[in-house]
Amino acid sequence: MARLRLEARPQPSSAWSYGSPLLALLCTVVIGVILFALLGKDPVRGLQVFFWEPIKSGYAVGELVVKATPLLLIALGLAVCFRSNVWNIGAEGQYILGAIAASGVALLADKTTGGWIVLPLLLAGVLGGMAWAGLTALLRDKFNANEILVSLMLVYVAVQVLGYLVFGPWKDPNGYNFPQTKSFEAATRIPRLFDGSRVSIGVVFALLGVAGVWVFLFRTRSGFAQQVGGLAPAASRYAGFSSRGALWTALLVSGGMAGLAGALEVAGPIGQLTPYVPAGYGFAAIIVAYVGRLHPVGMVFSALLMSMFYIGGELAQSRLGLPKSLTGVFQGLLLFSLLACDTLVNYRLRWGNK
């Protein structure tokens, strides 16, 4: 019986392997136009909200960079994991623990504290994220637990820890019963790069992270060992590379980057710890990593694109009366479009008998 089937291509196109994200974006835009029309909204206005409003002015571009910074930092760490064949799906939890640890340091400050506290605050965020990722590494290393399930479940534990703190011991007594800490002292705030903009030195850390991850992955023996372990574990063991070392390195690097993103967020744009710190950045960064082809430079552009979706979703809610969940819809469309395009890069459709 004849049927439609997938047949592996003898040699996938290298050009289309890099062009696939652009084609996926085009597919996302086309489906988005159809979606706006079905919702009774002007498709041109909808696309304008998502792709023009976030870049139409200097301040708008600054907000785009503010959103893109944590996405890029988390995605860089995830790229190290995914290239090592370590599936860290719990970066959101590591981001939350980084924010909690940094907030603990920030709450120790008073009006006499100097700006030196920013350094231990950021370090606490990094260590908080590493510690949370280390739990996943420990369970995988000692008990062969599945890191996908462990890291994902730890996200919900992190959310509960956050809720306990902001509803309990860290709750601001003068906050009119809102579940949040007091606003952090000015000395703990991350320095901004420009007057009149919220862009902070976090973007400098992100760009340094891009350079650092590129050097690590493509110019060091350790990075080579990480990637060989992901592509060919047997060959990695034969070459004398430690699979345990690769596991711990990947998860600690990823957790540290996510924790740094959380610290920059609470000590930067937010300025306090609230239940709304979990913004889905840890999950969105997975899409950022894959749209950027797990390459540090590519992830810069995919982080900006994902930031557009976040800002566009917020603007669509206020200006078009659409639900904020539209952000997640566009993120999902981009991911599934990319998966479909990648499938057709590696396989072709055939109609006939098996």
Secondary structure, DSSP 8 states (H G I E B T S, - for coil): --EEEEEE-SS--HHHHHHHHHHHHHHHHHHHHHHHHHTTS-HHHHHHHHHTGGGSSHHHHHHHHHHHHHHHHHHHHHHHHHHTT-----HHHHHHHHHHHHHHHHTT--TT--GGGHHHHHHHHHHHHHHHHHHHHHHHHHH---HHHHHHHHHHHHHHHHHHHHHTTT--TTSTT-SS-----GGGS--BSSTT---BTHHHHHHHHHHHHHHHHHHSHHHHHHHHHHH-HHHHHHTT--HHHHHHHHHHHHHHHHHHHHHHHIIIII-S--TT---SHHHHHHHHHHHTTT-HHHHHHHHHHHHHHHHHHHHHHHHS---TTHHHHHHHHHHHHHHHHHHHHHEEEEEE--
